Amino acid sequence: MTESLQNAFALAAQLPDPDQDAFAAWLVAELESDGRWDALFNKSQNLLSDLARDALAEHHRNETEDWKTN
């Protein structure tokens, strides 16, 4: 465990028990959420690559139009 994390937990340990429980619940939820986002992002890479390949193929077949702003 890093020194920074040890310091953070030492400060959290000084909180009243209900606040410690709330902090622990928040931290666990954040870590789980990060894990879900990482998994979703990793899965999306193949899809994004496929979409980019399809878009380039359409462009090479002259099936696209220039996008212009006014």
Gaussian input, Z-matrix of N, CA and C with variables (Angstrom, degrees):
# hf/3-21g

backbone

0 1
 N
 C     1     B1
 C     2     B2     1     A1
 N     3     B3     2     A2     1     D1
 C     4     B4     3     A3     2     D2
 C     5     B5     4     A4     3     D3
 N     6     B6     5     A5     4     D4
 C     7     B7     6     A6     5     D5
 C     8     B8     7     A7     6     D6
 N     9     B9     8     A8     7     D7
 C    10    B10     9     A9     8     D8
 C    11    B11    10    A10     9     D9
 N    12    B12    11    A11    10    D10
 C    13    B13    12    A12    11    D11
 C    14    B14    13    A13    12    D12
 N    15    B15    14    A14    13    D13
 C    16    B16    15    A15    14    D14
 C    17    B17    16    A16    15    D15
 N    18    B18    17    A17    16    D16
 C    19    B19    18    A18    17    D17
 C    20    B20    19    A19    18    D18
 N    21    B21    20    A20    19    D19
 C    22    B22    21    A21    20    D20
 C    23    B23    22    A22    21    D21
 N    24    B24    23    A23    22    D22
 C    25    B25    24    A24    23    D23
 C    26    B26    25    A25    24    D24
 N    27    B27    26    A26    25    D25
 C    28    B28    27    A27    26    D26
 C    29    B29    28    A28    27    D27
 N    30    B30    29    A29    28    D28
 C    31    B31    30    A30    29    D29
 C    32    B32    31    A31    30    D30
 N    33    B33    32    A32    31    D31
 C    34    B34    33    A33    32    D32
 C    35    B35    34    A34    33    D33
 N    36    B36    35    A35    34    D34
 C    37    B37    36    A36    35    D35
 C    38    B38    37    A37    36    D36
 N    39    B39    38    A38    37    D37
 C    40    B40    39    A39    38    D38
 C    41    B41    40    A40    39    D39
 N    42    B42    41    A41    40    D40
 C    43    B43    42    A42    41    D41
 C    44    B44    43    A43    42    D42
 N    45    B45    44    A44    43    D43
 C    46    B46    45    A45    44    D44
 C    47    B47    46    A46    45    D45
 N    48    B48    47    A47    46    D46
 C    49    B49    48    A48    47    D47
 C    50    B50    49    A49    48    D48
 N    51    B51    50    A50    49    D49
 C    52    B52    51    A51    50    D50
 C    53    B53    52    A52    51    D51
 N    54    B54    53    A53    52    D52
 C    55    B55    54    A54    53    D53
 C    56    B56    55    A55    54    D54
 N    57    B57    56    A56    55    D55
 C    58    B58    57    A57    56    D56
 C    59    B59    58    A58    57    D57
 N    60    B60    59    A59    58    D58
 C    61    B61    60    A60    59    D59
 C    62    B62    61    A61    60    D60
 N    63    B63    62    A62    61    D61
 C    64    B64    63    A63    62    D62
 C    65    B65    64    A64    63    D63
 N    66    B66    65    A65    64    D64
 C    67    B67    66    A66    65    D65
 C    68    B68    67    A67    66    D66
 N    69    B69    68    A68    67    D67
 C    70    B70    69    A69    68    D68
 C    71    B71    70    A70    69    D69
 N    72    B72    71    A71    70    D70
 C    73    B73    72    A72    71    D71
 C    74    B74    73    A73    72    D72
 N    75    B75    74    A74    73    D73
 C    76    B76    75    A75    74    D74
 C    77    B77    76    A76    75    D75
 N    78    B78    77    A77    76    D76
 C    79    B79    78    A78    77    D77
 C    80    B80    79    A79    78    D78
 N    81    B81    80    A80    79    D79
 C    82    B82    81    A81    80    D80
 C    83    B83    82    A82    81    D81
 N    84    B84    83    A83    82    D82
 C    85    B85    84    A84    83    D83
 C    86    B86    85    A85    84    D84
 N    87    B87    86    A86    85    D85
 C    88    B88    87    A87    86    D86
 C    89    B89    88    A88    87    D87
 N    90    B90    89    A89    88    D88
 C    91    B91    90    A90    89    D89
 C    92    B92    91    A91    90    D90
 N    93    B93    92    A92    91    D91
 C    94    B94    93    A93    92    D92
 C    95    B95    94    A94    93    D93
 N    96    B96    95    A95    94    D94
 C    97    B97    96    A96    95    D95
 C    98    B98    97    A97    96    D96
 N    99    B99    98    A98    97    D97
 C   100   B100    99    A99    98    D98
 C   101   B101   100   A100    99    D99
 N   102   B102   101   A101   100   D100
 C   103   B103   102   A102   101   D101
 C   104   B104   103   A103   102   D102
 N   105   B105   104   A104   103   D103
 C   106   B106   105   A105   104   D104
 C   107   B107   106   A106   105   D105
 N   108   B108   107   A107   106   D106
 C   109   B109   108   A108   107   D107
 C   110   B110   109   A109   108   D108
 N   111   B111   110   A110   109   D109
 C   112   B112   111   A111   110   D110
 C   113   B113   112   A112   111   D111
 N   114   B114   113   A113   112   D112
 C   115   B115   114   A114   113   D113
 C   116   B116   115   A115   114   D114
 N   117   B117   116   A116   115   D115
 C   118   B118   117   A117   116   D116
 C   119   B119   118   A118   117   D117
 N   120   B120   119   A119   118   D118
 C   121   B121   120   A120   119   D119
 C   122   B122   121   A121   120   D120
 N   123   B123   122   A122   121   D121
 C   124   B124   123   A123   122   D122
 C   125   B125   124   A124   123   D123
 N   126   B126   125   A125   124   D124
 C   127   B127   126   A126   125   D125
 C   128   B128   127   A127   126   D126
 N   129   B129   128   A128   127   D127
 C   130   B130   129   A129   128   D128
 C   131   B131   130   A130   129   D129
 N   132   B132   131   A131   130   D130
 C   133   B133   132   A132   131   D131
 C   134   B134   133   A133   132   D132
 N   135   B135   134   A134   133   D133
 C   136   B136   135   A135   134   D134
 C   137   B137   136   A136   135   D135
 N   138   B138   137   A137   136   D136
 C   139   B139   138   A138   137   D137
 C   140   B140   139   A139   138   D138
 N   141   B141   140   A140   139   D139
 C   142   B142   141   A141   140   D140
 C   143   B143   142   A142   141   D141
 N   144   B144   143   A143   142   D142
 C   145   B145   144   A144   143   D143
 C   146   B146   145   A145   144   D144
 N   147   B147   146   A146   145   D145
 C   148   B148   147   A147   146   D146
 C   149   B149   148   A148   147   D147
 N   150   B150   149   A149   148   D148
 C   151   B151   150   A150   149   D149
 C   152   B152   151   A151   150   D150
 N   153   B153   152   A152   151   D151
 C   154   B154   153   A153   152   D152
 C   155   B155   154   A154   153   D153
 N   156   B156   155   A155   154   D154
 C   157   B157   156   A156   155   D155
 C   158   B158   157   A157   156   D156
 N   159   B159   158   A158   157   D157
 C   160   B160   159   A159   158   D158
 C   161   B161   160   A160   159   D159
 N   162   B162   161   A161   160   D160
 C   163   B163   162   A162   161   D161
 C   164   B164   163   A163   162   D162
 N   165   B165   164   A164   163   D163
 C   166   B166   165   A165   164   D164
 C   167   B167   166   A166   165   D165
 N   168   B168   167   A167   166   D166
 C   169   B169   168   A168   167   D167
 C   170   B170   169   A169   168   D168
 N   171   B171   170   A170   169   D169
 C   172   B172   171   A171   170   D170
 C   173   B173   172   A172   171   D171
 N   174   B174   173   A173   172   D172
 C   175   B175   174   A174   173   D173
 C   176   B176   175   A175   174   D174
 N   177   B177   176   A176   175   D175
 C   178   B178   177   A177   176   D176
 C   179   B179   178   A178   177   D177
 N   180   B180   179   A179   178   D178
 C   181   B181   180   A180   179   D179
 C   182   B182   181   A181   180   D180
 N   183   B183   182   A182   181   D181
 C   184   B184   183   A183   182   D182
 C   185   B185   184   A184   183   D183
 N   186   B186   185   A185   184   D184
 C   187   B187   186   A186   185   D185
 C   188   B188   187   A187   186   D186
 N   189   B189   188   A188   187   D187
 C   190   B190   189   A189   188   D188
 C   191   B191   190   A190   189   D189
 N   192   B192   191   A191   190   D190
 C   193   B193   192   A192   191   D191
 C   194   B194   193   A193   192   D192
 N   195   B195   194   A194   193   D193
 C   196   B196   195   A195   194   D194
 C   197   B197   196   A196   195   D195
 N   198   B198   197   A197   196   D196
 C   199   B199   198   A198   197   D197
 C   200   B200   199   A199   198   D198
 N   201   B201   200   A200   199   D199
 C   202   B202   201   A201   200   D200
 C   203   B203   202   A202   201   D201
 N   204   B204   203   A203   202   D202
 C   205   B205   204   A204   203   D203
 C   206   B206   205   A205   204   D204
 N   207   B207   206   A206   205   D205
 C   208   B208   207   A207   206   D206
 C   209   B209   208   A208   207   D207

   B1=1.4538
   B2=1.5316
   B3=1.3068
   B4=1.4588
   B5=1.5242
   B6=1.3251
   B7=1.4655
   B8=1.5258
   B9=1.3036
   B10=1.4666
   B11=1.5207
   B12=1.3294
   B13=1.4658
   B14=1.5257
   B15=1.3171
   B16=1.4646
   B17=1.5279
   B18=1.3352
   B19=1.4670
   B20=1.5194
   B21=1.3141
   B22=1.4666
   B23=1.5254
   B24=1.3318
   B25=1.4614
   B26=1.5242
   B27=1.3197
   B28=1.4634
   B29=1.5226
   B30=1.3247
   B31=1.4679
   B32=1.5225
   B33=1.3103
   B34=1.4648
   B35=1.5228
   B36=1.3161
   B37=1.4661
   B38=1.5254
   B39=1.3234
   B40=1.4651
   B41=1.5281
   B42=1.3186
   B43=1.4651
   B44=1.5290
   B45=1.3372
   B46=1.4708
   B47=1.5369
   B48=1.3223
   B49=1.4648
   B50=1.5242
   B51=1.3387
   B52=1.4750
   B53=1.5363
   B54=1.3222
   B55=1.4670
   B56=1.5271
   B57=1.3372
   B58=1.4588
   B59=1.5237
   B60=1.3372
   B61=1.4662
   B62=1.5246
   B63=1.3357
   B64=1.4627
   B65=1.5299
   B66=1.3254
   B67=1.4692
   B68=1.5222
   B69=1.3161
   B70=1.4665
   B71=1.5266
   B72=1.3229
   B73=1.4659
   B74=1.5290
   B75=1.3365
   B76=1.4661
   B77=1.5254
   B78=1.3340
   B79=1.4627
   B80=1.5282
   B81=1.3121
   B82=1.4652
   B83=1.5302
   B84=1.3303
   B85=1.4708
   B86=1.5268
   B87=1.3225
   B88=1.4663
   B89=1.5321
   B90=1.3165
   B91=1.4646
   B92=1.5261
   B93=1.3247
   B94=1.4673
   B95=1.5182
   B96=1.3269
   B97=1.4581
   B98=1.5244
   B99=1.3261
   B100=1.4660
   B101=1.5223
   B102=1.3206
   B103=1.4620
   B104=1.5138
   B105=1.3325
   B106=1.4777
   B107=1.5215
   B108=1.3384
   B109=1.4609
   B110=1.5245
   B111=1.3297
   B112=1.4629
   B113=1.5248
   B114=1.3268
   B115=1.4684
   B116=1.5241
   B117=1.3281
   B118=1.4664
   B119=1.5223
   B120=1.3121
   B121=1.4636
   B122=1.5219
   B123=1.3259
   B124=1.4637
   B125=1.5236
   B126=1.3301
   B127=1.4618
   B128=1.5219
   B129=1.3351
   B130=1.4634
   B131=1.5169
   B132=1.3199
   B133=1.4606
   B134=1.5268
   B135=1.3120
   B136=1.4668
   B137=1.5177
   B138=1.3164
   B139=1.4559
   B140=1.5262
   B141=1.3326
   B142=1.4593
   B143=1.5238
   B144=1.3058
   B145=1.4698
   B146=1.5210
   B147=1.3242
   B148=1.4676
   B149=1.5217
   B150=1.3355
   B151=1.4634
   B152=1.5301
   B153=1.3178
   B154=1.4627
   B155=1.5224
   B156=1.3239
   B157=1.4659
   B158=1.5272
   B159=1.3545
   B160=1.4621
   B161=1.5298
   B162=1.3232
   B163=1.4659
   B164=1.5325
   B165=1.3166
   B166=1.4629
   B167=1.5247
   B168=1.3086
   B169=1.4652
   B170=1.5293
   B171=1.3250
   B172=1.4698
   B173=1.5256
   B174=1.3128
   B175=1.4631
   B176=1.5302
   B177=1.3186
   B178=1.4614
   B179=1.5344
   B180=1.3292
   B181=1.4722
   B182=1.5327
   B183=1.3365
   B184=1.4683
   B185=1.5270
   B186=1.3084
   B187=1.4503
   B188=1.5308
   B189=1.3202
   B190=1.4621
   B191=1.5174
   B192=1.3170
   B193=1.4490
   B194=1.5254
   B195=1.3257
   B196=1.4617
   B197=1.5237
   B198=1.3038
   B199=1.4583
   B200=1.5058
   B201=1.3319
   B202=1.4580
   B203=1.5182
   B204=1.3303
   B205=1.4631
   B206=1.5083
   B207=1.3152
   B208=1.4741
   B209=1.4915
   A1=107.77
   A2=116.56
   A3=120.07
   A4=110.68
   A5=114.13
   A6=119.47
   A7=110.84
   A8=117.16
   A9=120.69
   A10=111.41
   A11=115.72
   A12=119.04
   A13=110.62
   A14=117.03
   A15=120.07
   A16=110.52
   A17=116.72
   A18=120.56
   A19=111.22
   A20=116.42
   A21=120.33
   A22=110.34
   A23=116.74
   A24=119.69
   A25=111.49
   A26=117.51
   A27=119.99
   A28=110.50
   A29=116.65
   A30=120.16
   A31=111.00
   A32=116.25
   A33=119.86
   A34=110.83
   A35=117.22
   A36=120.96
   A37=112.15
   A38=116.99
   A39=121.00
   A40=112.38
   A41=117.02
   A42=121.04
   A43=109.85
   A44=116.10
   A45=118.51
   A46=109.86
   A47=116.07
   A48=120.82
   A49=113.86
   A50=119.74
   A51=118.37
   A52=112.22
   A53=116.89
   A54=120.11
   A55=111.04
   A56=116.82
   A57=119.88
   A58=110.61
   A59=116.07
   A60=119.73
   A61=111.16
   A62=116.72
   A63=120.42
   A64=110.21
   A65=116.19
   A66=120.30
   A67=110.59
   A68=116.75
   A69=120.99
   A70=110.62
   A71=117.27
   A72=121.10
   A73=110.35
   A74=115.96
   A75=120.01
   A76=110.62
   A77=116.70
   A78=120.58
   A79=111.36
   A80=116.89
   A81=120.52
   A82=110.28
   A83=117.11
   A84=120.66
   A85=110.75
   A86=117.55
   A87=121.15
   A88=111.21
   A89=116.28
   A90=119.63
   A91=111.58
   A92=116.73
   A93=120.00
   A94=110.78
   A95=116.52
   A96=120.84
   A97=110.69
   A98=117.18
   A99=120.47
   A100=110.93
   A101=116.15
   A102=120.02
   A103=112.01
   A104=116.05
   A105=119.46
   A106=110.39
   A107=117.62
   A108=120.56
   A109=110.88
   A110=116.79
   A111=119.65
   A112=110.82
   A113=116.41
   A114=120.33
   A115=110.38
   A116=117.30
   A117=120.27
   A118=111.53
   A119=116.63
   A120=119.99
   A121=110.28
   A122=117.00
   A123=119.85
   A124=111.57
   A125=117.24
   A126=120.46
   A127=111.43
   A128=117.05
   A129=120.35
   A130=112.73
   A131=118.95
   A132=120.62
   A133=112.01
   A134=117.97
   A135=120.23
   A136=110.72
   A137=116.95
   A138=120.42
   A139=110.66
   A140=117.01
   A141=120.00
   A142=111.65
   A143=117.13
   A144=120.70
   A145=110.75
   A146=117.33
   A147=121.27
   A148=110.80
   A149=117.07
   A150=120.45
   A151=110.94
   A152=117.00
   A153=120.48
   A154=110.73
   A155=117.56
   A156=121.69
   A157=110.34
   A158=116.78
   A159=120.68
   A160=111.23
   A161=116.43
   A162=120.43
   A163=110.37
   A164=117.22
   A165=119.91
   A166=111.50
   A167=117.20
   A168=120.39
   A169=110.08
   A170=117.55
   A171=120.72
   A172=110.27
   A173=116.40
   A174=120.44
   A175=110.76
   A176=117.17
   A177=120.71
   A178=112.08
   A179=116.81
   A180=120.53
   A181=111.13
   A182=116.70
   A183=122.84
   A184=112.15
   A185=116.38
   A186=121.39
   A187=112.52
   A188=115.66
   A189=119.91
   A190=109.40
   A191=115.15
   A192=121.39
   A193=108.74
   A194=116.01
   A195=119.82
   A196=108.81
   A197=114.63
   A198=120.12
   A199=107.15
   A200=115.47
   A201=119.50
   A202=109.42
   A203=114.03
   A204=119.28
   A205=108.05
   A206=115.42
   A207=119.27
   A208=110.53
   D1=137.95
   D2=-179.74
   D3=-74.08
   D4=161.62
   D5=178.42
   D6=-63.97
   D7=-38.94
   D8=179.54
   D9=-60.94
   D10=-43.93
   D11=179.58
   D12=-67.98
   D13=-38.69
   D14=176.78
   D15=-60.33
   D16=-42.26
   D17=178.63
   D18=-63.65
   D19=-41.70
   D20=179.56
   D21=-62.70
   D22=-44.30
   D23=179.66
   D24=-68.74
   D25=-33.42
   D26=176.82
   D27=-63.72
   D28=-40.76
   D29=176.58
   D30=-66.47
   D31=-42.69
   D32=179.43
   D33=-63.85
   D34=-32.97
   D35=-179.43
   D36=-66.36
   D37=-18.40
   D38=179.08
   D39=-84.44
   D40=-10.42
   D41=179.78
   D42=-73.01
   D43=157.63
   D44=173.00
   D45=-61.37
   D46=154.26
   D47=-176.31
   D48=-51.30
   D49=-46.26
   D50=-179.84
   D51=-61.54
   D52=-36.06
   D53=178.32
   D54=-70.22
   D55=-36.27
   D56=175.64
   D57=-62.41
   D58=-43.26
   D59=178.57
   D60=-63.30
   D61=-40.92
   D62=179.25
   D63=-65.17
   D64=-42.29
   D65=178.33
   D66=-62.86
   D67=-44.36
   D68=179.87
   D69=-61.54
   D70=-43.51
   D71=179.65
   D72=-63.03
   D73=-42.24
   D74=179.10
   D75=-63.48
   D76=-45.28
   D77=-177.98
   D78=-63.34
   D79=-44.23
   D80=178.43
   D81=-61.71
   D82=-44.25
   D83=179.78
   D84=-62.08
   D85=-41.15
   D86=178.85
   D87=-63.68
   D88=-45.32
   D89=-179.52
   D90=-65.00
   D91=-39.93
   D92=177.53
   D93=-66.47
   D94=-39.66
   D95=178.95
   D96=-63.32
   D97=-43.53
   D98=177.50
   D99=-59.32
   D100=-40.69
   D101=178.95
   D102=-63.79
   D103=-40.52
   D104=178.85
   D105=-65.87
   D106=-43.24
   D107=179.65
   D108=-62.92
   D109=-42.17
   D110=178.56
   D111=-60.31
   D112=-43.94
   D113=-179.22
   D114=-64.21
   D115=-44.19
   D116=179.45
   D117=-64.24
   D118=-41.90
   D119=-179.97
   D120=-64.02
   D121=-43.96
   D122=179.29
   D123=-61.69
   D124=-38.78
   D125=178.42
   D126=-67.84
   D127=-31.71
   D128=-175.50
   D129=-75.72
   D130=-16.60
   D131=-176.93
   D132=-60.06
   D133=-42.82
   D134=178.08
   D135=-64.11
   D136=-41.86
   D137=179.18
   D138=-63.12
   D139=-45.25
   D140=179.15
   D141=-62.59
   D142=-39.74
   D143=177.11
   D144=-63.25
   D145=-42.47
   D146=178.51
   D147=-62.87
   D148=-43.17
   D149=179.72
   D150=-64.25
   D151=-41.26
   D152=178.84
   D153=-64.57
   D154=-42.83
   D155=178.72
   D156=-61.96
   D157=-42.75
   D158=178.70
   D159=-63.72
   D160=-41.07
   D161=-179.54
   D162=-64.88
   D163=-42.69
   D164=178.28
   D165=-64.99
   D166=-38.63
   D167=178.56
   D168=-64.18
   D169=-42.05
   D170=176.88
   D171=-61.98
   D172=-41.08
   D173=179.76
   D174=-63.18
   D175=-43.68
   D176=-179.99
   D177=-67.26
   D178=-24.25
   D179=176.07
   D180=-89.73
   D181=9.06
   D182=-178.64
   D183=57.48
   D184=37.42
   D185=178.10
   D186=-101.82
   D187=14.37
   D188=179.55
   D189=-119.25
   D190=163.23
   D191=177.22
   D192=-120.77
   D193=149.20
   D194=174.89
   D195=-65.47
   D196=140.36
   D197=176.43
   D198=-99.24
   D199=123.08
   D200=-176.54
   D201=-123.41
   D202=143.31
   D203=175.53
   D204=-97.65
   D205=155.75
   D206=178.75
   D207=-91.93

